[in-house]
Amino acid sequence: MIAHRPRPAEVGLNARSGVRRGEEPPQLWTSLLTNSGQVTPQPAHGRHWDARFALQLHPCRHCSSLCHREKLVVGDRYHPNCHASKRLIGRSFIASTLSPTEGSRSHRHYDFFEADYTRLCHRKTILTVNGLFPGPTIHARRGDVITVNVHNHGDKNITIHWHGVDQPRNPWSDGPEFITQCPIQPGASFTYTIVLSWEEGTLWWHAHSDFDRSTVHGAIVIRPKLGASYPFKKPHKEIPIILGEWWKGNVRELLAGALRTGGEVQPSDANTINGQPGDMFPCSEDDTFTLPVEDGKTYMLRLINAALANEFFFAVAGHRLTVVSTDASYVKPFTVDDVFIAPGQTITVLLSADRSSRGLQNARYYMAARPLSTNPLVVFDNTTATAVLEYGGDRRTPATGTAAPPDSPTLPALNNSAAADAYTSRLRSLDTDAHPARVPRRVDEHMLVTIAVNVLPCGANQTCKGPKGNRLAASLNNVSFEAPRHVDILGAYYRWRSAGGVVVGDFPSDPPVVFNFTDGDLPPELWVTKRGTKVKVLEYGTVVEVVFQDTAILGAESHPIHLHGHSFYVVGTGSGNFDKHRDPAGYNLVDPPYQNTVAVPNGGWSAIRFRAINPGVWFMHCHFERHMVWGMDTVFIVKDGHGTEAKMMPPPPGMPRC
């Protein structure tokens, strides 16, 4: 029995104890934060489809039926279940799609398996979906609703995030562990509902638990509604190109070791294109990803940066790329020799296979991805991943009739931040009647958020490998975010709100100390941060401007910042310290790019604007995985508005328990 209404200004989360900081918390809030985190199931809005699946087949027998049942994208030329040793222990991943405009649905069956894969002459076990690395592509149309049933038959917790999908009113299926759900434990299952709204283009899905997304990720291809078309001529074929990384060691163990010692995470041993490092690496020539093309045709490359630690330049030798979309939002087309893409971002480009018209002789051309390093203090994987674009399967030169090596592209240097900035500055929303840019002019909430890699004191009787014997950490506005471990924030918020409670956020809108943020010689006392589980609460409909300010604490560095639940307009970017009196005059409030992940430049700033019209709990974090784990995160809570369509949906049945 609830005997009192909690005092509204006294609510906060403590990650370790599950209680509010400060005064004695109301009894109800304490119980909500210390229980199992299970939300009482409520009937979900709309239609529900039951998707059941149990795998009984040996992988190679399963392979033949799967490969004939699904039309796999270019690059899935064989099903790796037939070519790799499998343990029939993993996670089932089942998807069905309902299009409101079509009134029909299709079922696709995806399974999580631990599979033995060989890269760089070294064999190891990785977590995969359907034996595929990268995972299978989800195909949908604008406005579709997709259900995905995940059965966890493995030995580790898992969650899945649908990156760039706003999920209107539906934070329950957003995926980050201990933020919007407790993880799906071994032996348990959960059905995600992916609600597509305005999104049209290239997005992706990935694990949102520890470093699992190093191998658990795949593309989401969202085409126009039936009867609608692209704002450009339809290409001959569409191909996902996923950029990633490969570690010879066990990624989970590498992360655990780094967290234990407080030191850096070991960089990857190779970068990859569609799961392969390319034929410049040993034991890789036969498996290099190859894209066959026909002369005179146009191809759409759907680029996704799924890497944990690297930003990339990408180019195709002998061919220019026409950029038409970023983060599932169309842009004014422009043509470049190479593109820059940060972790979490997607770019859609058109490539004309016009070898003959330009008098090119070779039949083979390298596609290449080279990383960008913006902080010389950070050790990184400086390898270049390659794939091959091949005309008609003909590897011979007309002159000799013998096999010729692919032509190589020219890419910016590893430290060429100016090239990245020059590319980013060209992004402009398409801004047509069919795809308008609705940039907020009025701002209700201004935030200045500093981004930093910091240190925390080493614990008693510990030896830490961070700077000056400390433990590496990261922060936003000097708060190193610490997620709860026995409850998820969304579930706690929902129960507290349902009981009449009011949550007041305590994440600061400005940095606690103002200093010369980009000074290259900052004193050690500015290195230290503090842990906390602080959130920012927004009224429904609030127009928010966030200026992300990089700092030179432990070295200036670029940061890909991703916001869940809301895409945003990137209205400005610049170098040095943001000047609130001068810099807003240079904002683009006409046609700025609409993105879900912004690449904040090293030693500079980026300004975003969004309308908080998606009620729920939404994570914001750096998409460099080690920075996220170290605490470069926070949470927005958007309160309900008036009317049903402005209120968060109730939780679906079967939310996982902590």
Secondary structure, 3 states (H helix, E strand, C coil): CCCCCCCCCCCCECCCCCCCCCCCCCHHHHHHHHCCCCCCCCCCCCCCCCCCCCCCCCHHHHHHHHHHHCCCCCCCCCCHHHCCCEEEEEEEEEEEEEECCCCEEEEEEEEEEEEEEEECCEEEEEEEECCECCCCCEEEECCCEEEEEEEECCCCCECEEEECCCCCCCHHHCCCECCCECCECCCCEEEEEEECCCCCEEEEEEECCCCHHHCCEEEEEEECCCCCCCCCCCCCEEEEEEEEEECCCCHHHHHHHHHHHCCCCCCCCEEEECCECCCCCCCCHHHCCEEEECCCCEEEEEEEECCCCCEEEEEECCECEEEEEECCEEEEEEEECEEEECCCCEEEEEEECCCHHHCCCCCEEEEEEEEECCCCCCCCCCCCEEEEEEECCCCECCCCCCECCCECCCCCCCCCHHHHHHHHCCCCECCCCCCCCCCCCCCCEEEEEEEEEEEECCCCCCCCCCHHHCEEEEEECCEEECCCCCCCHHHHHHHHHHCCCCCCCCCCCCCCCCCCCCCCCCCHHHCECEEEECEEEECCCCEEEEEEEECCCCCCCCEEEEECCCCEEEEEEEECCCCCCCHHHHCCCCCCCEECEEEECCCEEEEEEEECCCCEEEEEEECCHHHHHHCCEEEEEECCCCCHHHCCCCCCCCCCCC
